[in-house]
Amino acid sequence: MTARHQVLRRCAASVLLLISSAMAGAVQAETLQGALAKAYRTNPTLTGARAGQRATDENVGIQKASGRPSLDATGTYTESILKPTISFTSPQRTVDANAQLSVPLYSGGAVRNSVKAARTRVAAGQADLRGTEASLFSQVVAAYMDVIRDSAVVALNQANVKALEVNLQATSDRFEVGDLTRTDVAQSESRLALARSNLQTAEANLIASRENYIALVGEAPDDLQPPPELPGLPATPEAAVQVALKDNPDIAAAAKVREATGYDVKAAKGAVMPRLTAFTQAGYTNYLDTLSAANSVNGSQINKQAAAGVQLNVPLYQGGGPGAQVRQRQAVESQAMEKEIEVERGVIAQTRSAYASWQASLESIQSNQKAVEAANLSLEGVRAENSVGSRTILDILNAEQEAVNAKVQLVTARRNAYVAGFSLLASMGHAEADDLNLEAGALYDPMVNYDRVKGKWFDWDFDSAPKLQSTRTVDSPAQNANVDPALAQP
């Protein structure tokens, strides 16, 4: 066997080792669970969604406030600059203080139903938060697998360039001794130039994948380990759809939004109902010794008063406003009902599509594995036949390109199968932090904040100033297309 053939065989062996190590079992520094955990803790999309949910939690307290007692106090100091010309008894200065306590007793169900609507929207928001979490994880998984795929593709193209460089040198040597023609050299040079162009494209793709990984995870990818097996994948698309209809967070959120709009209609109807309020008020006036003795009682310069009662307000006509508001909210409820069906349809289509994509990718892996084996066998045969003069240099170049293409397709199929499988789990509602055994410590529970704020009464009960939860990536270095040389060793 010639030295050139030995180099080419070593390059091919290096490529196969790279594929197996990058996609099937090498010991690396970063795991998929670790990447997901970092995104779970510090990705601004998810931390921002959590803050938005905390804002939604406060709507319950805001609606409850309308049905709680209210207490107002006012104080006034008055100094007369010019007394009325027809009044000889008005005081020169006064100090007034008044306080009033109002307690709503009945509001036609407006407050009760508004509170129920707010609580239901909290549940809808929590479901939306689950959906945001699953969507982010799907993006992280895709980015993680993109880096693995593109790293393998770069190494494949690097090995191909090296093999073609050796091939060109051997072809030139044989041309010098008259064994080959100038056409053979030109074909080798053309194929090498194309291989270098493909390598540059692959390197650009790898850099883009690494930068996208940083945007999602917050840190640069470092020797990514092969991902674990995906648990709980369904046997049929029908089984996947049944799980999705029960567990998909988008469907749950749409159902809660529709339920909340029903309470909105009931709350709007309260505008035409009577309102009953209990009240008590007290007043204090001090004339500061400026009231004439003739107008004072026993020389007193202080007046006190207090009263209590019940007020009934019966709306008789309000210009048609309440009817318009009820009709408007009924239309919104109808819209929410249709939206729920729209979401359900989308989830069903997404689930079936993800299942089909996953199955097709699995079959593609098997086909491409056979293609790689056949391409390697074909390449060895063409080289052997060339050595006895029955094959041309162009035959070798074509066989080498077919082998590289088959290996790239295999790497891509493995990436696509994993991403499609994870997308299928996400559409089923089984791709959230609780399902993935993240290495992220205690998981975020939105009910903790809701339980903390739902019963607060105090007007001055503020939270501390918010602090940034996500991490910036401005200090991360620009990525390159370097591939670990150890992965390309035979």
N, C-alpha and C positions, 0 to 999 in steps of 0.2 A: 504494500500500500504506500502511495506517495506521501510526502510531508504535507502537501496541500490537503489531501484527503483526511489525514489525521487531524489537522487543524479544524476542518469543517465538521468532523465527527465530534470533536471536543466542544465546538460552538453549539451544535445541536443538543449535546448532552447538557450543556450549561442551561440552555433554554428550558428543557424539560425539568431540570432541577429547580429553576426559578418558578415555573408554574406550580409545581407541587409544593414548594416551600411557601410561596406567597398566598396560595389559595387553599392549602390543605393541611399544613401542620407545622410550620416553622415556629420556633420560640421567639416571640417578638416582645416589644416593650409596652405597647398600648393595646388594650382589649376593646372590643365593641362596647361592653358594659361600662368600661371606664369612660369612653367617649360620651356615651349617653348620659352618664352621671354628671359629667362636667357641663354638658348642655342643660341638663335638668336644673343645675344649681345656678348657672350664670348666663344663660342665653336671654337677651333682652326681650325677645318675643314672648317667652314664657313668663319671665318675671314681670313684664308689663301687663300681661293678661291676668296675673294674680292680683296686681294692684287694681286693675279694672274691676275684678270681682269683689275686692274689698269695698270699692266705691258702690257697687250694686248692693252689697250688704246693708249699707247705711240707708237705703230707701225704705227699709222696714221701719227704722226708728223715725224717719221723716214723716211717714204716713201715720204712725202711732201718735206723733206729737199733736196731730189735729184733734184727737179724741182725749187728750190729757188736759188737766187743769192749767190755766194760765194766770199768772199773777203779775200785775203792773203797778208801778208806783211812780208818781210824779211829784216834783217839788218846784215851787215858784217863789221868787222874791220880787216884790214890786215896790218901786219908789215913785211917788207922784211928783212929776216935774211941774205940771200946771193943773191945779184942781179945777173941776168943773165950776163954771161961774154961778150956777143955780144950786150948787150943793154946798152946804156948810158943815156936813157931817161926815164926809168921806175921809178915811184915814190917810195919813201922810205916807205910810209904808206898811206893807203886810208880808207875811210869810205863810205860804199855803203848802200843805202836803196831803196827797190823796193816794189811796190804794184800792185796787179792785181785784177780786178773785172771781174767775169765771170757771164753771165746771160743765162741760157738755154732757147732757144726759141722753139725748137721742138726736141722731143726725140722719135719719132715714136710711141707714145702712151704708152711707157713703164711706165713712171711716173704716168700718169693719171690712168692707169689700176691697177698699184700697190697700189695706194691710195684707189681705189675702193675696191680692195681685202682686204686691211687692215680694212676699215670701215665695210665691211661685216663680217669679223672675229670678230670685236668688238660686232656686233649684235649676232653672234654665241656664243661668250663668255658670253654675258649677259643671253642668254637662258640657257647655261650650269650652270651659277650661280643660276638661278631659279631651275634647276634640283638638284643641290647640296643642296639647301635650303629645297626642298621637301623631298629629301632623308634623310637629317638630322632630319627633323621633324618626319618622319616615324619611325626612330630609337628611338627618344625621346618618342613618343607615346607608342611604344612597351615596352620600358624600364619602363615607368610610369605604364603601365598596368601590367607588370611583377611583380613590387613591390607590387601592390595591390593584385594580384592573390596569390603570394607566401606568403604574410603576412596572407591572409585568410587560405591558406593551412597549414601554421605553426600552426595557432590557432586551426584549425580543428584537426590536429594531437595531439596538446597538450590536447584538450578536450577528444580525444579518449584515450590517455594514462591515463588521470585521471579516466575516466570511467572504463577502464580495471583494473586499480589499485584497485578501489572500488570493481569491480567484483571479482578479485582475493582474496581480503580480505574476502568477503562474502562467496566465495567458500571454502576457507580454514576453515572458522568458521563452515560451514556446514559439512565439512569433519571431523572436530574434534568431532562433535556430532554423526557421523556415518550416516548423511543424504546423503552424496555424496561419491564418490570413489576417490582414488588417481589419476585415469585417468582424472577426471574432473579438479582437481587441476593442473595437468600437461598441460592440454589443455589451461587453463587460463594463466599459466605462459608462455607458448609458444606464445600465441597471444599477451601478453603484451610485450614480448621481440621483436617481429616483429613490434609492434606499436612504440616502442622506436627507433628502427632502421629507420622506416619511418619518424619519427620526426626529427632525425638527418639529414637525407637526405633533408627533407623540409627546415630545418634551413640553411643547406649549400646552397641550391638553393636561399633562400631569401638573404643571404649575397652576393652571386654572382650578383643577380639582383640589389641590392643596390649599389654595387661597379660599375656596368655598368652604372647605373643612374648617379653616380657622374662623371664618365668619359665623359658622354654626356652633362650633365647640368652644371657641375662645383660645385655643392653643394649636400650635402646629402639629401635624401628624408625625409621630415618631415610631418607626418600625411597627406598623400595625399588624396585630396578630390575626390569624384566620378567625372568622366569626363562629359563634357556636351554632349548633343545630336549632332550628326554629321549632318551638313546641306547639302542639295543639292545632296543626294545620288540618283542615277538613278533608274528608274523603271524597265529597261530591260538592258541586256548586249549590245544590239544594240545601245541604247541611250548612254550608257557609252562610247562605241567605237567612236561614232560620235563626242562626246565632246573631247575625247582624241586626235583624229586626228586633231582637230582644236587648242587645247590648251596645249597639252603635250610639255614641254620644250625640251625634247630630240629630238622630231621630228623637232621642230623649229630650234634647233642648227644644226642638220644634214642637213637641207635644206640650211641654211646659209653657212655652210662649202662647200657644193656642189656649191653654187653660187660663192663663193670666188675663188674656183679652176678654174672656167671659166674665171675670170679676170686674174688669174695667166697665163693662156694660152695666152691671148691677150698681157699681159706684156712681155712674152717671145718672141713673134713675133716682138716686137719692136727692138730686137737686129739686125735685118736685114734691118732696115729702116734708112734713112739718119738722121743725127743729126746736128742741127744748133745752134750755140752758139755765142752770142755777147760778146765782151770783151773790156776792156780798161786797160792800164797799164802805170805806171809812174816809173821813176828811178831818183836817186839822188846820185852823187858821189862827195866826197870832198877829195882832195889829201893832205890836211893838210900842204900846203906850201912845199911839197916835190917834186913837178913837176918842171922840169927845165923851165926856162923862154922861151927857144926856142920852147918848146912844149905846152906852155900855150897860150891862146887867150886873148890878152889885159891884160895879167898878171892874168887872172882868174884861180883859183885853184878848181873851182866847175863846174860840168857838170850835166845838167838836161835834161831829155827826157820824152816824153809822146806819147802814140799811142792809137788808138781805131780801132776796126774792127769787122768783122764778119767771123766766121770760119764754114765751111761746111765739115762734115765728112761723106763720103759715103762708107759704108762697101761693099767690093766686094767679098771677100772670107775670112772666119774665121775658116777654117779647119773642117767645119761641126758641130761646137759646137752649134750654134743657133738652127739648126734643131734638134739636140739631146735634147736640153733643151725643145723645144716646144713639141716634142713627149713625153718626160718624164712627162711634166705637163698635157698633154692630158691623159696619162695613170692614173695620180693621179686624174684627173677630173672623169674619168670612175670609178675609185675606190670609189670616194665620192658619185657618183650616186648610185652605188650598196649598199654602206653603208647606204644611206638614206632609201632604201627599207628594208634593214636589221633592222634598228632601228624601222621603221614603223611596220614591222612584230612583233618585240619583244614587242612593246607597245600594239598592238592589243591582243597578247597572254596574256600579263601581266594583261591587263584590264579585259579580259574575265575570267581569272583565279581568279583575286581578287573578281570579282562579284560572281563567283560560291562559293568561300570560304566564302564570307560574308553571302550569302544565307544559305549555309550549317550550318554555326555557329548560325544563327538565329533559324533555325529549331532545332539545337542541344540544344539551350537554353530551348526551349519548352519541348523537350523530357526529358532533364535532370531535369527540374522543376517537371515534373510528376514523374520522378524516385525518386526524393528526397521525395516528398509527400508519394509515395507508400512505400518507404523504412522506413520512420518514422512510418507509420501505421503498417507495418509488424513488426517492432521492438517492438512496444507497444503490439501487439498481441502475439508475441513469449514470451515476458516477462510475460504476463498474463497467458498464457498457461503453462509456466514453474512453475508458482506459484501453479498450481493445479496438477503438475506432468506429464503433457502430452508433455512437451518439455524438451530437455536436455540443459546442459550448452553450449555444442557445437552449438546448434541451436541459442542461444542468441549471442554467439561470432560471428557467421556467419552473423546474422542479423545486428549486430552493424557495422561490417566491410562493409557490403553492403551499409549501411546508410552513412558511412564516404566516401566511394568511390563515391557515387552519388553526395554528396555535393562538393567534389573536382572536379568532372567532370562539375558540374554546374558553379563553379567559373571559371574553365578553359574555358568553352564555352563562358562565358560573355567576358572574356579577348580576346579570339580569334575573336569574332564578332566585337569588337570595333577596334582591330588592322586591321582586314581585311577590314572593312569599311573605315578606314583612308587610307590604302594602295590603295583602289579603287579610292578615291579622289585624291591621289597623282598621280596615273597613268592617271587620267583625266586632270591633270594640275591645280587642285583646292585645293592644300594643301600647299600653300605658305603664307608668312606673311600677304599679302594683304587679304587673305581669312579667316584668323583665329582670327581677332580682338585681336592681341597680346597686352599685357600690357608692351610694350617695347619702348614707346615714338615714336619719328620720325623714320620711317623705312629707311633702307639703300637704296639709289637710285644710281645705277651705272652710270646713265647719268650725274650726278653732276660732277663727276671726268672727264668724257669724254669731257663734254662741257668746263671744266676748262683748259684742256691741248691741245685740238685739234688744236687751233690756235696759239700756242706759237711759237715765232720766236727766242727769245734771247738764245744764247749759254750758258749763265751762270744762266739760270733760273732753279735753283735746288729746290727740296723740302727739308724740314727739315728732319733730321734723323728719320727713322721710330721708332715707339714705339709699344711695345707689346699690343695687343688688347685682347687676350684671357687670361683666368685666369688659374693658376696652382692649382693642387689638392693635392700637396705633403703634405700640412698641414692638410688635412682632416683626421679625425680619422678612423681607421679601423672599418668597419661595423660589427654589430652583428645581431643576429636573434631575438632580443627582440620585442615582440608585445605588444602594449598598453593594459594593463590589463582591462581598462574600456570597451574595445570592447567585452570582453568575459563575461561581467556581465549579468545575466539574467534580 
